[in-house]
Amino acid sequence: MADQVDSLGAVLKRIRDDAQEALSLVATRAELRALGWRCVGCGNVKHFTRPALKEIAAPCPKCRGAEFVPQ
């Protein structure tokens, strides 16, 4: 019975590790889109109704900068 519990624990740990790895891949992909992008040059924030790519935010309407970070 103890062997079954140990093997079940190993299987559950493997499932957990696989799920965490998958979530990290999704999180990396999700970072590419944001509802708001802040211009690095002047601090102006462009807001969107849906998550948008960083390339969509450029250029900044105030300073014409092209470098943005997620809000």
Buried (B, 14 or more C-beta within 10 A) or exposed (E): EEEEEEEEEEEEEEEEEEEEEEEEEEEEEEEEBBEBBBBEBEEBEBEBEEEBEBEEBBEBEEEEBBEBEBE
